[in-house]
């Protein structure tokens, strides 16, 4: 009985002409949701390339963990907006 009441209210609010479009949109949304739920997330595969240590890399590695990295005075950080 409640479902019938809801359907009558939807018919009054949206009109008979919009119901097929609403149904189609709702169907596409449900289909997309199901596809997203059942599909595993794509995982990015990255390759690690070993590089020779440079003077800049060695100075960065000498910074203790948790300490902020040094910055060149000419390259000031702009605040995030």
PDB file of N, CA, C and O in Angstrom:
ATOM      1  N   UNK A   1       0.821  -1.202   0.000  1.00  0.00           N
ATOM      2  CA  UNK A   1       0.000   0.000   0.000  1.00  0.00           C
ATOM      3  C   UNK A   1       0.866   1.268   0.000  1.00  0.00           C
ATOM      4  O   UNK A   1       0.569   2.245  -0.687  1.00  0.00           O
ATOM      5  N   UNK A   2       1.950   1.219   0.796  1.00  0.00           N
ATOM      6  CA  UNK A   2       2.834   2.391   0.868  1.00  0.00           C
ATOM      7  C   UNK A   2       3.521   2.643  -0.464  1.00  0.00           C
ATOM      8  O   UNK A   2       3.707   3.787  -0.879  1.00  0.00           O
ATOM      9  N   UNK A   3       3.897   1.540  -1.134  1.00  0.00           N
ATOM     10  CA  UNK A   3       4.558   1.680  -2.427  1.00  0.00           C
ATOM     11  C   UNK A   3       3.643   2.351  -3.444  1.00  0.00           C
ATOM     12  O   UNK A   3       4.085   3.184  -4.235  1.00  0.00           O
ATOM     13  N   UNK A   4       2.387   1.990  -3.418  1.00  0.00           N
ATOM     14  CA  UNK A   4       1.410   2.590  -4.324  1.00  0.00           C
ATOM     15  C   UNK A   4       1.271   4.083  -4.044  1.00  0.00           C
ATOM     16  O   UNK A   4       1.179   4.882  -4.976  1.00  0.00           O
ATOM     17  N   UNK A   5       1.256   4.464  -2.776  1.00  0.00           N
ATOM     18  CA  UNK A   5       1.164   5.870  -2.394  1.00  0.00           C
ATOM     19  C   UNK A   5       2.391   6.649  -2.875  1.00  0.00           C
ATOM     20  O   UNK A   5       2.269   7.769  -3.371  1.00  0.00           O
ATOM     21  N   UNK A   6       3.563   6.052  -2.725  1.00  0.00           N
ATOM     22  CA  UNK A   6       4.797   6.706  -3.182  1.00  0.00           C
ATOM     23  C   UNK A   6       4.771   6.875  -4.704  1.00  0.00           C
ATOM     24  O   UNK A   6       5.138   7.932  -5.217  1.00  0.00           O
ATOM     25  N   UNK A   7       4.343   5.850  -5.415  1.00  0.00           N
ATOM     26  CA  UNK A   7       4.274   5.942  -6.875  1.00  0.00           C
ATOM     27  C   UNK A   7       3.298   7.020  -7.345  1.00  0.00           C
ATOM     28  O   UNK A   7       3.571   7.719  -8.321  1.00  0.00           O
ATOM     29  N   UNK A   8       2.164   7.160  -6.659  1.00  0.00           N
ATOM     30  CA  UNK A   8       1.194   8.202  -7.008  1.00  0.00           C
ATOM     31  C   UNK A   8       1.797   9.581  -6.762  1.00  0.00           C
ATOM     32  O   UNK A   8       1.615  10.487  -7.576  1.00  0.00           O
ATOM     33  N   UNK A   9       2.504   9.749  -5.664  1.00  0.00           N
ATOM     34  CA  UNK A   9       3.129  11.050  -5.355  1.00  0.00           C
ATOM     35  C   UNK A   9       4.198  11.373  -6.403  1.00  0.00           C
ATOM     36  O   UNK A   9       4.288  12.513  -6.860  1.00  0.00           O
ATOM     37  N   UNK A  10       5.017  10.369  -6.792  1.00  0.00           N
ATOM     38  CA  UNK A  10       6.041  10.592  -7.823  1.00  0.00           C
ATOM     39  C   UNK A  10       5.386  10.967  -9.143  1.00  0.00           C
ATOM     40  O   UNK A  10       5.878  11.843  -9.854  1.00  0.00           O
ATOM     41  N   UNK A  11       4.288  10.316  -9.474  1.00  0.00           N
ATOM     42  CA  UNK A  11       3.569  10.629 -10.711  1.00  0.00           C
ATOM     43  C   UNK A  11       3.053  12.061 -10.694  1.00  0.00           C
ATOM     44  O   UNK A  11       3.125  12.760 -11.705  1.00  0.00           O
ATOM     45  N   UNK A  12       2.539  12.496  -9.565  1.00  0.00           N
ATOM     46  CA  UNK A  12       2.019  13.866  -9.448  1.00  0.00           C
ATOM     47  C   UNK A  12       3.154  14.884  -9.537  1.00  0.00           C
ATOM     48  O   UNK A  12       3.026  15.903 -10.216  1.00  0.00           O
ATOM     49  N   UNK A  13       4.263  14.608  -8.852  1.00  0.00           N
ATOM     50  CA  UNK A  13       5.372  15.571  -8.800  1.00  0.00           C
ATOM     51  C   UNK A  13       6.070  15.685 -10.158  1.00  0.00           C
ATOM     52  O   UNK A  13       6.304  16.793 -10.641  1.00  0.00           O
ATOM     53  N   UNK A  14       6.400  14.560 -10.768  1.00  0.00           N
ATOM     54  CA  UNK A  14       7.196  14.599 -11.993  1.00  0.00           C
ATOM     55  C   UNK A  14       6.365  14.555 -13.265  1.00  0.00           C
ATOM     56  O   UNK A  14       6.838  14.993 -14.313  1.00  0.00           O
ATOM     57  N   UNK A  15       5.178  14.055 -13.209  1.00  0.00           N
ATOM     58  CA  UNK A  15       4.338  13.955 -14.407  1.00  0.00           C
ATOM     59  C   UNK A  15       4.631  12.678 -15.174  1.00  0.00           C
ATOM     60  O   UNK A  15       5.694  12.078 -15.017  1.00  0.00           O
ATOM     61  N   UNK A  16       3.690  12.271 -15.998  1.00  0.00           N
ATOM     62  CA  UNK A  16       3.798  11.009 -16.724  1.00  0.00           C
ATOM     63  C   UNK A  16       4.901  11.049 -17.782  1.00  0.00           C
ATOM     64  O   UNK A  16       5.487  10.011 -18.090  1.00  0.00           O
ATOM     65  N   UNK A  17       5.193  12.211 -18.339  1.00  0.00           N
ATOM     66  CA  UNK A  17       6.208  12.317 -19.389  1.00  0.00           C
ATOM     67  C   UNK A  17       7.623  12.112 -18.894  1.00  0.00           C
ATOM     68  O   UNK A  17       8.476  11.653 -19.652  1.00  0.00           O
ATOM     69  N   UNK A  18       7.891  12.437 -17.655  1.00  0.00           N
ATOM     70  CA  UNK A  18       9.247  12.338 -17.110  1.00  0.00           C
ATOM     71  C   UNK A  18       9.541  10.967 -16.513  1.00  0.00           C
ATOM     72  O   UNK A  18      10.709  10.649 -16.288  1.00  0.00           O
ATOM     73  N   UNK A  19       8.538  10.149 -16.250  1.00  0.00           N
ATOM     74  CA  UNK A  19       8.768   8.860 -15.592  1.00  0.00           C
ATOM     75  C   UNK A  19       9.705   7.935 -16.375  1.00  0.00           C
ATOM     76  O   UNK A  19      10.580   7.328 -15.757  1.00  0.00           O
ATOM     77  N   UNK A  20       9.573   7.793 -17.702  1.00  0.00           N
ATOM     78  CA  UNK A  20      10.529   6.927 -18.416  1.00  0.00           C
ATOM     79  C   UNK A  20      11.970   7.427 -18.316  1.00  0.00           C
ATOM     80  O   UNK A  20      12.896   6.628 -18.185  1.00  0.00           O
ATOM     81  N   UNK A  21      12.161   8.742 -18.376  1.00  0.00           N
ATOM     82  CA  UNK A  21      13.506   9.301 -18.257  1.00  0.00           C
ATOM     83  C   UNK A  21      14.065   9.068 -16.855  1.00  0.00           C
ATOM     84  O   UNK A  21      15.243   8.743 -16.704  1.00  0.00           O
ATOM     85  N   UNK A  22      13.236   9.230 -15.839  1.00  0.00           N
ATOM     86  CA  UNK A  22      13.686   8.987 -14.467  1.00  0.00           C
ATOM     87  C   UNK A  22      14.045   7.522 -14.265  1.00  0.00           C
ATOM     88  O   UNK A  22      15.042   7.208 -13.615  1.00  0.00           O
ATOM     89  N   UNK A  23      13.235   6.624 -14.821  1.00  0.00           N
ATOM     90  CA  UNK A  23      13.506   5.191 -14.710  1.00  0.00           C
ATOM     91  C   UNK A  23      14.799   4.802 -15.405  1.00  0.00           C
ATOM     92  O   UNK A  23      15.574   3.996 -14.890  1.00  0.00           O
ATOM     93  N   UNK A  24      15.027   5.377 -16.576  1.00  0.00           N
ATOM     94  CA  UNK A  24      16.249   5.086 -17.319  1.00  0.00           C
ATOM     95  C   UNK A  24      17.478   5.578 -16.561  1.00  0.00           C
ATOM     96  O   UNK A  24      18.480   4.870 -16.458  1.00  0.00           O
ATOM     97  N   UNK A  25      17.394   6.783 -16.039  1.00  0.00           N
ATOM     98  CA  UNK A  25      18.513   7.329 -15.265  1.00  0.00           C
ATOM     99  C   UNK A  25      18.791   6.524 -14.007  1.00  0.00           C
ATOM    100  O   UNK A  25      19.943   6.281 -13.650  1.00  0.00           O
ATOM    101  N   UNK A  26      17.717   6.115 -13.341  1.00  0.00           N
ATOM    102  CA  UNK A  26      17.874   5.308 -12.129  1.00  0.00           C
ATOM    103  C   UNK A  26      18.476   3.947 -12.473  1.00  0.00           C
ATOM    104  O   UNK A  26      19.333   3.447 -11.744  1.00  0.00           O
ATOM    105  N   UNK A  27      18.038   3.347 -13.570  1.00  0.00           N
ATOM    106  CA  UNK A  27      18.594   2.062 -13.994  1.00  0.00           C
ATOM    107  C   UNK A  27      20.073   2.145 -14.314  1.00  0.00           C
ATOM    108  O   UNK A  27      20.844   1.267 -13.926  1.00  0.00           O
ATOM    109  N   UNK A  28      20.480   3.203 -15.025  1.00  0.00           N
ATOM    110  CA  UNK A  28      21.895   3.389 -15.351  1.00  0.00           C
ATOM    111  C   UNK A  28      22.721   3.607 -14.090  1.00  0.00           C
ATOM    112  O   UNK A  28      23.839   3.105 -13.980  1.00  0.00           O
ATOM    113  N   UNK A  29      22.170   4.355 -13.143  1.00  0.00           N
ATOM    114  CA  UNK A  29      22.891   4.605 -11.898  1.00  0.00           C
ATOM    115  C   UNK A  29      23.085   3.310 -11.108  1.00  0.00           C
ATOM    116  O   UNK A  29      24.163   3.066 -10.566  1.00  0.00           O
ATOM    117  N   UNK A  30      22.053   2.493 -11.045  1.00  0.00           N
ATOM    118  CA  UNK A  30      22.156   1.226 -10.309  1.00  0.00           C
ATOM    119  C   UNK A  30      23.141   0.292 -11.010  1.00  0.00           C
ATOM    120  O   UNK A  30      23.935  -0.377 -10.350  1.00  0.00           O
ATOM    121  N   UNK A  31      23.094   0.241 -12.336  1.00  0.00           N
ATOM    122  CA  UNK A  31      24.005  -0.610 -13.098  1.00  0.00           C
ATOM    123  C   UNK A  31      25.459  -0.167 -12.877  1.00  0.00           C
ATOM    124  O   UNK A  31      26.336  -1.005 -12.668  1.00  0.00           O
ATOM    125  N   UNK A  32      25.712   1.135 -12.921  1.00  0.00           N
ATOM    126  CA  UNK A  32      27.058   1.655 -12.674  1.00  0.00           C
ATOM    127  C   UNK A  32      27.539   1.368 -11.273  1.00  0.00           C
ATOM    128  O   UNK A  32      28.711   1.055 -11.063  1.00  0.00           O
ATOM    129  N   UNK A  33      26.639   1.472 -10.311  1.00  0.00           N
ATOM    130  CA  UNK A  33      26.992   1.190  -8.919  1.00  0.00           C
ATOM    131  C   UNK A  33      27.366  -0.276  -8.747  1.00  0.00           C
ATOM    132  O   UNK A  33      28.369  -0.593  -8.107  1.00  0.00           O
ATOM    133  N   UNK A  34      26.566  -1.166  -9.315  1.00  0.00           N
ATOM    134  CA  UNK A  34      26.854  -2.599  -9.205  1.00  0.00           C
ATOM    135  C   UNK A  34      28.176  -2.948  -9.879  1.00  0.00           C
ATOM    136  O   UNK A  34      28.943  -3.764  -9.368  1.00  0.00           O
ATOM    137  N   UNK A  35      28.439  -2.327 -11.027  1.00  0.00           N
ATOM    138  CA  UNK A  35      29.689  -2.586 -11.741  1.00  0.00           C
ATOM    139  C   UNK A  35      30.879  -2.142 -10.898  1.00  0.00           C
ATOM    140  O   UNK A  35      31.891  -2.840 -10.831  1.00  0.00           O
ATOM    141  N   UNK A  36      30.761  -0.995 -10.261  1.00  0.00           N
ATOM    142  CA  UNK A  36      31.834  -0.474  -9.430  1.00  0.00           C
ATOM    143  C   UNK A  36      32.056  -1.350  -8.205  1.00  0.00           C
ATOM    144  O   UNK A  36      33.198  -1.569  -7.802  1.00  0.00           O
ATOM    145  N   UNK A  37      30.989  -1.848  -7.615  1.00  0.00           N
ATOM    146  CA  UNK A  37      31.115  -2.669  -6.410  1.00  0.00           C
ATOM    147  C   UNK A  37      31.760  -4.016  -6.729  1.00  0.00           C
ATOM    148  O   UNK A  37      32.591  -4.498  -5.959  1.00  0.00           O
ATOM    149  N   UNK A  38      31.394  -4.620  -7.836  1.00  0.00           N
ATOM    150  CA  UNK A  38      31.878  -5.962  -8.162  1.00  0.00           C
ATOM    151  C   UNK A  38      33.228  -5.972  -8.867  1.00  0.00           C
ATOM    152  O   UNK A  38      33.882  -7.014  -8.902  1.00  0.00           O
ATOM    153  N   UNK A  39      33.664  -4.861  -9.423  1.00  0.00           N
ATOM    154  CA  UNK A  39      34.929  -4.788 -10.134  1.00  0.00           C
ATOM    155  C   UNK A  39      36.048  -4.508  -9.145  1.00  0.00           C
ATOM    156  O   UNK A  39      35.913  -3.608  -8.316  1.00  0.00           O
ATOM    157  N   UNK A  40      37.158  -5.257  -9.208  1.00  0.00           N
ATOM    158  CA  UNK A  40      38.285  -4.937  -8.321  1.00  0.00           C
ATOM    159  C   UNK A  40      38.940  -3.635  -8.774  1.00  0.00           C
ATOM    160  O   UNK A  40      38.907  -3.283  -9.952  1.00  0.00           O
ATOM    161  N   UNK A  41      39.533  -2.932  -7.816  1.00  0.00           N
ATOM    162  CA  UNK A  41      40.198  -1.665  -8.137  1.00  0.00           C
ATOM    163  C   UNK A  41      41.434  -1.946  -8.977  1.00  0.00           C
ATOM    164  O   UNK A  41      42.198  -2.858  -8.660  1.00  0.00           O
ATOM    165  N   UNK A  42      41.643  -1.182 -10.038  1.00  0.00           N
ATOM    166  CA  UNK A  42      42.865  -1.386 -10.817  1.00  0.00           C
ATOM    167  C   UNK A  42      44.074  -0.947 -10.001  1.00  0.00           C
ATOM    168  O   UNK A  42      44.076   0.121  -9.390  1.00  0.00           O
ATOM    169  N   UNK A  43      45.085  -1.782 -10.003  1.00  0.00           N
ATOM    170  CA  UNK A  43      46.290  -1.460  -9.250  1.00  0.00           C
ATOM    171  C   UNK A  43      47.364  -1.004 -10.211  1.00  0.00           C
ATOM    172  O   UNK A  43      47.581  -1.605 -11.263  1.00  0.00           O
ATOM    173  N   UNK A  44      48.025   0.062  -9.833  1.00  0.00           N
ATOM    174  CA  UNK A  44      49.092   0.592 -10.676  1.00  0.00           C
ATOM    175  C   UNK A  44      50.360  -0.201 -10.416  1.00  0.00           C
ATOM    176  O   UNK A  44      50.735  -0.442  -9.269  1.00  0.00           O
ATOM    177  N   UNK A  45      51.013  -0.600 -11.491  1.00  0.00           N
ATOM    178  CA  UNK A  45      52.270  -1.323 -11.370  1.00  0.00           C
ATOM    179  C   UNK A  45      53.377  -0.334 -11.700  1.00  0.00           C
ATOM    180  O   UNK A  45      53.432   0.217 -12.800  1.00  0.00           O
ATOM    181  N   UNK A  46      54.250  -0.120 -10.736  1.00  0.00           N
ATOM    182  CA  UNK A  46      55.356   0.808 -10.951  1.00  0.00           C
ATOM    183  C   UNK A  46      56.662   0.035 -10.904  1.00  0.00           C
ATOM    184  O   UNK A  46      56.816  -0.904 -10.123  1.00  0.00           O
ATOM    185  N   UNK A  47      57.579   0.433 -11.729  1.00  0.00           N
ATOM    186  CA  UNK A  47      58.890  -0.194 -11.756  1.00  0.00           C
ATOM    187  C   UNK A  47      59.858   0.666 -10.961  1.00  0.00           C
ATOM    188  O   UNK A  47      59.836   1.894 -11.036  1.00  0.00           O
ATOM    189  N   UNK A  48      60.696  -0.002 -10.210  1.00  0.00           N
ATOM    190  CA  UNK A  48      61.699   0.703  -9.417  1.00  0.00           C
ATOM    191  C   UNK A  48      63.005   0.658 -10.194  1.00  0.00           C
ATOM    192  O   UNK A  48      63.510  -0.417 -10.519  1.00  0.00           O
ATOM    193  N   UNK A  49      63.549   1.841 -10.489  1.00  0.00           N
ATOM    194  CA  UNK A  49      64.812   1.939 -11.208  1.00  0.00           C
ATOM    195  C   UNK A  49      65.887   2.377 -10.218  1.00  0.00           C
ATOM    196  O   UNK A  49      65.811   3.483  -9.683  1.00  0.00           O
ATOM    197  N   UNK A  50      66.874   1.542  -9.967  1.00  0.00           N
ATOM    198  CA  UNK A  50      67.951   1.964  -9.061  1.00  0.00           C
ATOM    199  C   UNK A  50      68.757   3.073  -9.714  1.00  0.00           C
ATOM    200  O   UNK A  50      69.081   3.000 -10.900  1.00  0.00           O
ATOM    201  N   UNK A  51      69.076   4.088  -8.949  1.00  0.00           N
ATOM    202  CA  UNK A  51      69.854   5.210  -9.471  1.00  0.00           C
ATOM    203  C   UNK A  51      71.098   5.386  -8.623  1.00  0.00           C
ATOM    204  O   UNK A  51      71.127   5.008  -7.452  1.00  0.00           O
ATOM    205  N   UNK A  52      72.098   5.949  -9.211  1.00  0.00           N
ATOM    206  CA  UNK A  52      73.330   6.232  -8.487  1.00  0.00           C
ATOM    207  C   UNK A  52      73.093   7.428  -7.583  1.00  0.00           C
ATOM    208  O   UNK A  52      72.426   8.381  -7.984  1.00  0.00           O
ATOM    209  N   UNK A  53      73.630   7.395  -6.364  1.00  0.00           N
ATOM    210  CA  UNK A  53      73.423   8.533  -5.463  1.00  0.00           C
ATOM    211  C   UNK A  53      74.131   9.774  -5.977  1.00  0.00           C
ATOM    212  O   UNK A  53      75.278   9.713  -6.422  1.00  0.00           O
ATOM    213  N   UNK A  54      73.444  10.881  -5.910  1.00  0.00           N
ATOM    214  CA  UNK A  54      74.026  12.161  -6.314  1.00  0.00           C
ATOM    215  C   UNK A  54      74.245  12.991  -5.062  1.00  0.00           C
ATOM    216  O   UNK A  54      73.850  12.592  -3.966  1.00  0.00           O
ATOM    217  N   UNK A  55      74.864  14.129  -5.222  1.00  0.00           N
ATOM    218  CA  UNK A  55      75.133  14.971  -4.061  1.00  0.00           C
ATOM    219  C   UNK A  55      73.844  15.473  -3.435  1.00  0.00           C
ATOM    220  O   UNK A  55      73.758  15.614  -2.215  1.00  0.00           O
ATOM    221  N   UNK A  56      72.836  15.744  -4.264  1.00  0.00           N
ATOM    222  CA  UNK A  56      71.558  16.221  -3.737  1.00  0.00           C
ATOM    223  C   UNK A  56      70.851  15.093  -2.997  1.00  0.00           C
ATOM    224  O   UNK A  56      70.257  15.325  -1.944  1.00  0.00           O
ATOM    225  N   UNK A  57      70.905  13.884  -3.527  1.00  0.00           N
ATOM    226  CA  UNK A  57      70.254  12.750  -2.888  1.00  0.00           C
ATOM    227  C   UNK A  57      70.944  12.405  -1.577  1.00  0.00           C
ATOM    228  O   UNK A  57      70.281  12.036  -0.608  1.00  0.00           O
ATOM    229  N   UNK A  58      72.283  12.521  -1.532  1.00  0.00           N
ATOM    230  CA  UNK A  58      72.989  12.185  -0.304  1.00  0.00           C
ATOM    231  C   UNK A  58      72.718  13.218   0.781  1.00  0.00           C
ATOM    232  O   UNK A  58      72.686  12.873   1.962  1.00  0.00           O
ATOM    233  N   UNK A  59      72.521  14.477   0.405  1.00  0.00           N
ATOM    234  CA  UNK A  59      72.199  15.482   1.416  1.00  0.00           C
ATOM    235  C   UNK A  59      70.787  15.303   1.926  1.00  0.00           C
ATOM    236  O   UNK A  59      70.504  15.581   3.091  1.00  0.00           O
ATOM    237  N   UNK A  60      69.885  14.835   1.051  1.00  0.00           N
ATOM    238  CA  UNK A  60      68.514  14.596   1.484  1.00  0.00           C
ATOM    239  C   UNK A  60      68.445  13.378   2.384  1.00  0.00           C
ATOM    240  O   UNK A  60      67.627  13.339   3.304  1.00  0.00           O
ATOM    241  N   UNK A  61      69.300  12.367   2.137  1.00  0.00           N
ATOM    242  CA  UNK A  61      69.259  11.166   2.956  1.00  0.00           C
ATOM    243  C   UNK A  61      69.877  11.411   4.320  1.00  0.00           C
ATOM    244  O   UNK A  61      69.607  10.654   5.253  1.00  0.00           O
ATOM    245  N   UNK A  62      70.709  12.458   4.470  1.00  0.00           N
ATOM    246  CA  UNK A  62      71.303  12.744   5.770  1.00  0.00           C
ATOM    247  C   UNK A  62      70.342  13.488   6.690  1.00  0.00           C
ATOM    248  O   UNK A  62      70.629  13.671   7.873  1.00  0.00           O
ATOM    249  N   UNK A  63      69.194  13.920   6.145  1.00  0.00           N
ATOM    250  CA  UNK A  63      68.189  14.589   6.968  1.00  0.00           C
ATOM    251  C   UNK A  63      67.508  13.543   7.836  1.00  0.00           C
ATOM    252  O   UNK A  63      67.060  12.522   7.314  1.00  0.00           O
ATOM    253  N   UNK A  64      67.414  13.763   9.145  1.00  0.00           N
ATOM    254  CA  UNK A  64      66.763  12.773  10.009  1.00  0.00           C
ATOM    255  C   UNK A  64      65.294  12.608   9.650  1.00  0.00           C
ATOM    256  O   UNK A  64      64.647  13.534   9.162  1.00  0.00           O
ATOM    257  N   UNK A  65      64.786  11.410   9.901  1.00  0.00           N
ATOM    258  CA  UNK A  65      63.383  11.138   9.614  1.00  0.00           C
ATOM    259  C   UNK A  65      62.501  12.024  10.478  1.00  0.00           C
ATOM    260  O   UNK A  65      62.751  12.177  11.673  1.00  0.00           O
ATOM    261  N   UNK A  66      61.489  12.595   9.886  1.00  0.00           N
ATOM    262  CA  UNK A  66      60.577  13.457  10.618  1.00  0.00           C
ATOM    263  C   UNK A  66      60.987  14.921  10.600  1.00  0.00           C
ATOM    264  O   UNK A  66      60.175  15.794  10.907  1.00  0.00           O
ATOM    265  N   UNK A  67      62.240  15.200  10.244  1.00  0.00           N
ATOM    266  CA  UNK A  67      62.699  16.584  10.187  1.00  0.00           C
ATOM    267  C   UNK A  67      62.330  17.162   8.828  1.00  0.00           C
ATOM    268  O   UNK A  67      62.377  16.451   7.825  1.00  0.00           O
ATOM    269  N   UNK A  68      61.967  18.423   8.779  1.00  0.00           N
ATOM    270  CA  UNK A  68      61.621  19.020   7.488  1.00  0.00           C
ATOM    271  C   UNK A  68      62.862  19.136   6.604  1.00  0.00           C
ATOM    272  O   UNK A  68      63.954  19.434   7.088  1.00  0.00           O
ATOM    273  N   UNK A  69      62.684  18.902   5.330  1.00  0.00           N
ATOM    274  CA  UNK A  69      63.786  18.988   4.381  1.00  0.00           C
ATOM    275  C   UNK A  69      64.166  20.444   4.179  1.00  0.00           C
ATOM    276  O   UNK A  69      63.327  21.340   4.269  1.00  0.00           O
ATOM    277  N   UNK A  70      65.462  20.667   3.901  1.00  0.00           N
ATOM    278  CA  UNK A  70      65.910  22.039   3.654  1.00  0.00           C
ATOM    279  C   UNK A  70      65.410  22.495   2.306  1.00  0.00           C
ATOM    280  O   UNK A  70      65.185  21.696   1.398  1.00  0.00           O
ATOM    281  N   UNK A  71      65.242  23.804   2.198  1.00  0.00           N
ATOM    282  CA  UNK A  71      64.713  24.369   0.969  1.00  0.00           C
ATOM    283  C   UNK A  71      65.632  25.478   0.516  1.00  0.00           C
ATOM    284  O   UNK A  71      66.181  26.218   1.333  1.00  0.00           O
ATOM    285  N   UNK A  72      65.801  25.594  -0.802  1.00  0.00           N
ATOM    286  CA  UNK A  72      66.610  26.680  -1.344  1.00  0.00           C
ATOM    287  C   UNK A  72      65.934  28.009  -1.035  1.00  0.00           C
ATOM    288  O   UNK A  72      64.711  28.117  -1.129  1.00  0.00           O
ATOM    289  N   UNK A  73      66.729  29.041  -0.660  1.00  0.00           N
ATOM    290  CA  UNK A  73      66.110  30.340  -0.336  1.00  0.00           C
ATOM    291  C   UNK A  73      65.402  30.967  -1.527  1.00  0.00           C
ATOM    292  O   UNK A  73      64.445  31.718  -1.337  1.00  0.00           O
ATOM    293  N   UNK A  74      65.836  30.688  -2.735  1.00  0.00           N
ATOM    294  CA  UNK A  74      65.216  31.272  -3.922  1.00  0.00           C
ATOM    295  C   UNK A  74      63.889  30.619  -4.285  1.00  0.00           C
ATOM    296  O   UNK A  74      63.131  31.167  -5.085  1.00  0.00           O
ATOM    297  N   UNK A  75      63.598  29.460  -3.709  1.00  0.00           N
ATOM    298  CA  UNK A  75      62.370  28.731  -4.033  1.00  0.00           C
ATOM    299  C   UNK A  75      61.456  28.731  -2.823  1.00  0.00           C
ATOM    300  O   UNK A  75      61.377  27.741  -2.095  1.00  0.00           O
ATOM    301  N   UNK A  76      60.783  29.811  -2.613  1.00  0.00           N
ATOM    302  CA  UNK A  76      59.865  29.911  -1.477  1.00  0.00           C
ATOM    303  C   UNK A  76      58.587  29.180  -1.789  1.00  0.00           C
ATOM    304  O   UNK A  76      58.093  29.213  -2.917  1.00  0.00           O
ATOM    305  N   UNK A  77      58.047  28.514  -0.773  1.00  0.00           N
ATOM    306  CA  UNK A  77      56.793  27.811  -0.971  1.00  0.00           C
ATOM    307  C   UNK A  77      55.636  28.806  -0.907  1.00  0.00           C
ATOM    308  O   UNK A  77      55.609  29.705  -0.067  1.00  0.00           O
ATOM    309  N   UNK A  78      54.685  28.618  -1.818  1.00  0.00           N
ATOM    310  CA  UNK A  78      53.496  29.464  -1.763  1.00  0.00           C
ATOM    311  C   UNK A  78      52.459  28.749  -0.934  1.00  0.00           C
ATOM    312  O   UNK A  78      52.356  27.524  -1.009  1.00  0.00           O
ATOM    313  N   UNK A  79      51.674  29.481  -0.133  1.00  0.00           N
ATOM    314  CA  UNK A  79      50.672  28.821   0.703  1.00  0.00           C
ATOM    315  C   UNK A  79      49.582  28.192  -0.156  1.00  0.00           C
ATOM    316  O   UNK A  79      49.243  28.704  -1.223  1.00  0.00           O
ATOM    317  N   UNK A  80      49.041  27.076   0.323  1.00  0.00           N
ATOM    318  CA  UNK A  80      47.972  26.389  -0.418  1.00  0.00           C
ATOM    319  C   UNK A  80      46.693  27.197  -0.336  1.00  0.00           C
ATOM    320  O   UNK A  80      46.358  27.753   0.709  1.00  0.00           O
ATOM    321  N   UNK A  81      45.985  27.255  -1.452  1.00  0.00           N
ATOM    322  CA  UNK A  81      44.725  28.021  -1.474  1.00  0.00           C
ATOM    323  C   UNK A  81      43.577  27.112  -1.231  1.00  0.00           C
ATOM    324  O   UNK A  81      42.430  27.557  -1.210  1.00  0.00           O
TER     325      UNK A  81
END
